[in-house]
Amino acid sequence: MLKRILVILVLALTQAGCDYGEDISPFKRERLNDGITKILERQKRELLQIEDIKVGTGSVASWGRRLSADLTVRYADGTLVYQGPIYTYVGFVDITAITNDIRSGPLLTISNEGIQLGLNGMAVGGQRRFTVDRSMVCVRINLDAGPKASCGLADRTEVRKETLLVEATLTESCIPLTFRAFYLNGGYLFHYRAGCRNSDLPQLDPTLPFGTFTKSKKEWADRLIATSPFSYALIRSISPYNSPFVDSTFPANRSSNIVA
């Protein structure tokens, strides 16, 4: 009986259309071109001051990743702004569906691109200090804004548009996955985040000059990494313990020359 049900499920998914893998909405990657790469490299060289304390050995923080880190954020005078875990999504076209479902918690706001850029190029387990120019803090606020101008940072913490001193330990860099099935009337009946996988690309290259933006050809391709409806991640993704679009997999758990 169970075997028949599984066969029917497979046939239904096949006929109705289903996708499982990376680079699928809401985690559609923004394509890197020379223009974006040059902007990021210039910002890293001119607007960040980076010092690597410890080189990590795990997955590298790069484009199209969910990053998690333990941060200590201070103003230039040493005043503590935030201390604790954060996570963020880097290099995606639109994650509004994700951020709208997160009412609070350690999601780094999209207004603080400087901290995102400071994490890029680290490997999991690595530690880094970096200074973020005020122009990369609260980027939606004009540079000529008053001294009290502020924006959200993480976990309901506000940060002023000032130069920041950041100490970071990278705890995760992974590629978000999506499962969707039963395409009806322009949308999918089931549309879930389906975990997050590690990648061995790109790799650290200490021979590259400071500010180099590294990218892997492998990550440019549109790829589905799995199709079996019996895979563990897929079964887990459609369990009643997962809510659509809510990324509940956030873990409780060198080179400064590389922006990846």
N, C-alpha and C positions, 0 to 999 in steps of 0.2 A: 504494500500500500504506500509506504513512504517513498519507495523507488518510483512509483507512478506519479506521485505528487511532484517529485523532483524533476522528472521528465517533462511534466506539464509546465512547471515553472520555467524550465530552460526554453521550451518552445514559445511560451508566452513572452519571455524577455526578448527572444530572437525576433519575433514578429513585431512586437511593439517598439523595438528599438531601445538599446541601452548602451551607455558608455561608462567606462571606469578607467580612471587614470589621471595623469597630470595635464595641465594646460586646458582644462575644461572649466567653464563658468561655474562658480564665481571666481575661480582662480586662473583666469585667462592671463597669460603672461604678456606684458607689453614688449614688443619687439625692439631689441637694441639696434640702433643704427649709429653711424659715425658721429652724428650730431649730438645724440644723447651721451655717447661715450666721452666725447671731448668736454662736454659740460661737466660731467661727473669728475673727470680727471682734473679739470681746472679748479673746481670747488675743493677737491681734496688737497691739492697743492697749496692753494691760496687761502682757504678759509678754515682749515683744520691743522692743528699741530699734534702729531701722533708719536707716541712712545710705546713700543711693545715691551711689556714686562716679562711675559712668558709666552712662548710659541706653543700653540695647541697642536694636537695630533689627529683631531677628528674632522668631520665635514667642514668645508669652508663656507663662510657667509658670502653669498653671492646673489645674483639677480634671479628673481623668480623663486624666492625662498621665504619660509617662515623662520624668523630668527628669535631665539630666546636668550636672555642674558640677565645676569645680576648686575645692577648699576648702583653707583653712588654718584649723585649729581650735586654739584655745588656752584654757587656764584663765584666770581673772581676773588671776592673778599673772604672766601672760605665758608660762607653761610650754607648750611645743608638745605637742599631743595627736596631731594628724594633719595631714598635708599631701599632697595628691594628688587624683586624680579620684574622684568617686562617681557613682552613679546611683540613682534611687529611683522608686517608683510612687506616685502620689497620687490618691486618690479612687476606689479600686476596692474592690468588695465583699470579695473574697478572692483573694489571689495566693499562697496557700500552695503551690500546685503549682509556681509559679515559684521561690519562695524555697527550697523543699526541694531543688531541683535545682542550687542554687548553693552549692557547698561553701566557697568563699572568693572573694576578689575585692572590688571596691569597691562592693558593694551596701550602701546606707545602711540600717541596721536600722530596723524599724518602731517601735522603742522611742524613737527620737529625732525625735518629731514637731515639736519646736521648730525644727530645722534645715530640715525640709520646709516649714514655714510661713514661715520666713525667705526661702526661695527663691521662694515664690509671688508673682506679680506682676512678677517680673523678665522682661525680654526677652533673648533669646539675644544674647550679646555684651556684656551689661551686667555691671557690677561693683557689689558691695554689701558693706557691713560691717553686722553686726548682733550684738546681745547676746541670748543666750537665757537666760531665767530658769531656775534649777535645777529648777523644777517641770515644765519642758518637756523636761528631759534624763532619759533612762532612765525614761520615764513609768510603767513597770510596777513601779518601786521606790517604796516609800512615802517621803513627805517627811521623816519622822522617822528614816530609815535612818542608820546610822553613817557616818563620814567616808570609809570605804573602800568603800562600796557602789558597784558599777560595773556596766556592761553593755557589750555589743558596740557598736561604732560603725561600722566598715567595715574590710574587708581584715584581719580578725583583730585589729584595734586595740580595746582596751578604753578606756572613758571613765568617769570618776567622775561621780556625780550632783552636779555643781557647775555654777555659772554658766559659760557658754561665750562666748568671743569668736570670731566667725566672719568670715572674709573669703571671698567667693564670686564666681566668674565663671561665669555660666550658659553652657553650651556646647550644650545641646539641650533642646527641649521638643517632644514629638511624641505622637501618639495611637497606642498599640499596636494592631496588627491580628492577626486570627486566621483561620486556614483550617481547616475541618473537613469531612469527607466520609465517606460510607458509614455511616449510622446503623444499628447492629445491637445488639439486646439491651440497650437502654438507654444505649448509648455510641457513640462514633464511632471507626471503625477508623483514620482519619487525623485527627490533631488537632495542628496545628502553629501556632507563632507565625509571622506572615507579614510581618514588617517593622514599620515605624513611620512614620507620615506627619505632615508639618507641617500646621499650620492657621493661617489668618490671623485667627481669632477665639479669644478676645476680643482687643481692642486696648487699648493703654495710654490712659488718660484722666487726665492730671495735674490736672484740675479737681475730681476727686472728693475728698472729705475723707479724712483719714488713717484707715486701717483698713477702708475700704469693700471689700466682697467683690463683685467683678464676675463675672458669668456671662453666657454667650451662650445665647439660646434655641435656637440651632442645635445646641449641644452637649447639650441636654436630650433631643432626639429619639433614638429607636432607629433607626439608619440603617445599611443595608449600603451601602458606598461603591463596591462593584464586584461583578459577578456573572460576568464572563467567565473561564472556566478557562484562557484563553490569555494573561491578563495577566502581565506580568513578575513581579510580586510573588508571584502564586500559583505559577507554575512554580518560582520560587526557593524558595518555602516547602516544596515537596514534594521538593526535591533531597536526595540522600543526605548533603549537608554540613550539614543542619539536624537537630537532635535535638528531639523533641517537648518542648514547654514551656520549653526552654532559650532565654533571650533573649540570643542571641549577637550581636545587632546593636548592643550598647553601643559607642559610638564611641571609638576610641583618640583619635578626634578631640576709665512709669517710676515707674516711679514707685513709691516706697515706700508710696504711698497705695492701692495696688491689691493685693488678694489675689484671685487668680482661680482 
